Amino acid sequence: MSEINAFTIRVYGLLISEGSLLLSQENIYGSIYTKLPGGGLEFGEGTIECLQREFVEEANLAIRVDNHFYTTEEFVASAFNAKMQVMSIYYTVSCADLSPLSHLPQSDFKKHGDQKLFWKKLSELSTKDVDLSIDKIVIEKLLQGLKTIQS
């Protein structure tokens, strides 16, 4: 751990509509990852402002941040920078107008940052549907919460 010398703070949103969760498939440094929508906190902004900005940038959606869902509880090294520790914060979000999603271009994933958003039915969702380790924890917690609600 002595080689770690920086933090990155990431903020992500769980947007559920009509029984499906919005996911993002992205080219990150040449590899394709499926993850939850969101991204990096910039200096001078709060976590809610960051998440709202990320949803506008990625999906052209004006979201409302509803509730805190999860914050990283253990040490996680960045999958993309061996000298960086990741702190991730997840919120449930909602959106009154999802129509901009129907107008997003489909990505060919040729360059870093290329992205495609898609819906995954909650009834078919599993931790295997996302690639990042913290997202897997969040999906497991989401599924556990859904089971509790259905019981």
N, C-alpha and C positions, 0 to 999 in steps of 0.2 A: 504494500500500500504506500510505501514511501515515495514511489515514483509518481503518484497522483499529485498534481499541483494546481488543479483548476476544477471548478464546478460548472455544470450547465444546468439550468432550470428549464424544464419542459412542461408545458401545460396542454392538456388534452380534454376533449369533450365527448361525452356519450350522448349522442342524438338518436333517440328512439322515436319512430313514427310507424303507426299501423303494424306493430309487432315486429319491426325490423330495426337493426342497428346500422348506422352509417359507418362504413369503413373506408380506408384510403389505401390504395396500392401506389407505391412511390418508388422512383429510382433514387436511391441514396448512394452516392459515390459509386455508381455502376452496378449495384445489385438491387433487385426488386424486393421490396418489403411490403407486407400487409400490416397496417397499424391503425390505430384510432386517429381521427383528425386532430390536428393541433401542431404545436411547434415550440420554438425557443422564445423564452422571455428576453425582451430587449431592455437595456438600461433605461431607466426612467419610466417604465410602465409597471402596473400591477398585474397580478395573475388574471383577473377577469378581463381587463383591457387587452391583455395579450391574447387570450382565447377568442375574444370577439374579433380582434384584428386577424388572427389566423383563419377563422371561418370565412371572413370576407375575402382574404387572399386566396384561400384554397377552393372555396365553394360559392363565393359571392352571396353568402347567407348572412343576414342580420340575426344573430342568435340572442337569446336571453340565457344568462347563466343562472341556473336554478339552485343547485345544491352542491356542496363539496361531496365528493364520492370517495376519494382515496388519495393519500400522499405516500410516497416511497417511505418505507419504514426501516429499510436496511441499506447497507452499502451496495451500490451498483456501479460498476465501471462502465464507461461508455463503450458501446459496440463499435464505435467509429473513431475513437481517440483514446489510446491506452493511458494517457496522462490525465484523463478527465473523469470525474465522478458525476453521475447523473442523479438529479433530484426531479421527480415527476409528480405533478399535481393533476388530478382528474376531477372534473365536474360533470354533473348531469346538466344538459342544456336543452332548450326547446327553441322552436322557430315557427312563427306564424305563417311564413310564406316559403315553401320548399320549391316553388316553381323554378328558381334559377338552376337547380340541379338538373333539370331536363334540358338545359341549353349548354351544358359544359362539354367541351371537346373531349373526344377519347384520346388518350395518350398513346404514343408509340414507345415510350420509355427509352428513348435514345440518349437522353442527357440527364444529368443530375437535376433533380427537382421535378421531372416529369411525373404526372400524377393522374390517377383515375379514382373517382369516388363511386362506391356502390353500396347497395343495401344487402344485409344478411339477415335472414329470418331468425328471430330469437329462438324459435323451436328447433333450428338446425345449427345454432351457434355452438362452437366449442373453442377451447384454448388453442387448438391446432389452426384456427382461422387467422391468428395473428402471429407475427414473427418475433416481436421484441419481448424480452423477458418480463418487463413490468406490465406491459399490456396483457400478457397471459394471466398475471395475478389479478388484474382488474376484471378480465372476462370471467375468471373463476368466481370472484366476489359478486359480479353481476348475476351470474347463473345461480349462485347460492341464494341471492336475494329473491330471484324470481321463483325458486322452489319454495321459499318460505312464504311468499305471497300466495302461491297456489295451494299451499297446505291448509 
